[in-house]
Amino acid sequence: MDTSETGLEKLIVDWLRDKNGYEQATPHDYNKDFALVDTWVERFVVATQPGKVEQSMCFASPSERMKFFTRLANEITKRGVVDVLRKGYKFNGSTFDLYYPLPSDLNQSAKKAYGQNIFGVIRQVMYSKTNNNEIDFVVFINGLPLATFELKNNYMGQTYENAIRQYQTDHNPKELLLQKKRCAVHFAVDDQQVWMCTALAGKDSWFLPFNRGVNGGANRGVNGGAGNPVVENDTMTSYLWKDILTKPTLSTSLRILHR
């Protein structure tokens, strides 16, 4: 198993795409002006709400499309990405749904709507308009960024602590993607531990453990053991992409975050 930084990155993204049903786009699909993937947003809106698209004329011309995404980007800055995903966004008199929540097993129409959500991932996201800094990968829902990830590995002499320092020193929190509430969470990950931060603030960025604990449970085991248990033939942090980043679990997290 290749657990180098690039290998771990490919391992995770390939799993999300091939096993979890994510779509993978290229770094060029990320729109730096709006800090989102505009093609995913447009595709979701057109497919699910054609009447609102026609009424609002949001994509009727390049200028209207620019207004639509400029206002959307401003709404995300103002309200936060989770609130916009959960409550939608109003443009030219129409309120657009930007996400369909996880339904109950009995609601067939809601299940169909939920299936139209686009869970997406992009590797090596060059998010800045002023430098070439990259985020290892970013997870999106319907084109809106939900989580960023920096990866390291112990075999190459680097750990999650190096990923944390990268967030604290290399990634400017004033960049649009990294501003407060524009992503729900930022993860520092290696092959043994996962740490998370909900609001980047440069050197003051505060990361908390997001581990299972050596004996299970959240972050610390029942006997007080920090970190994660050994997983046979897998990395100790595989629960992150095989459990936490599955569509149902991520959708449940969105519901909790919105409370």
C-alpha positions, 0 to 999 in steps of 0.5 A: 500500500502506497502511504506516501503523501501523494499515494494517500491522497490518491488512495482517498480520492479513488475510494471516494470516487469508485466506492462512495459515488463521488464525482471527481473534477480537475483543478481547472474546474474550481472557480477562484473568483467564487471559491466554488465549482460553478459548473456543478452548481449550474448542473444541479440547479438546472437539473432539479429546478428548471422552472426557477431557472427559466423564471429567474433567467439566471443563466440566460446570459453571461451577465446574469450568470455572473450576477448569480454566482457573485451573489451566491459567493457573497451569501456564502461569505455572509451566512456560511456554506452550511446555512446556504446548503440547508436553506437555499439562496434567493436570486431574482425572486426565486429561492433555489435549493442547493442541497436535498437532505437525507430523507427517511426510508419511507419518503420515495420522492425525497429519496429521488431528490437526494439522489440528485445531489452531486458529491464531488472531490478535486485534488490539488486545488490551486485556490489562490489568485495571487500564488500557487498554493494548493490544498491536497483535496477538497470535498464539495456538495453541489459545487459548494466546498464543504471540507479541505484536507492536507495530508502527510505520512509518518513513513516520510517523516511527516505527520498531521502536525506538519499538516497543521503547521501548513494550514497555520503558516502556508494557507492565508485565512483571508483567501476566499476558500479559507475564510470563516464559514466558507468551508465547514471544516479543515482536516490535517491527516496522516496515516495514523491520526486525524485533526480538524479545525472549523475556523482557520486563523493563521498561527492561531488556528486551533485543531482538535483530534478527530480520532476514534481512540485506541479502544474505540470512542471519539478521540480517546479510547475507553482506557484513555488511549489517544489516537487510533487503533491499528487496522489490519491491511489498511491505514489507521485513518481509513475510517475518515473516508470509508465512514465519515465521508460516505454520503449518508454520514456526511449528510447526517453531519450537515444536519447536525451542523445546521442545528 
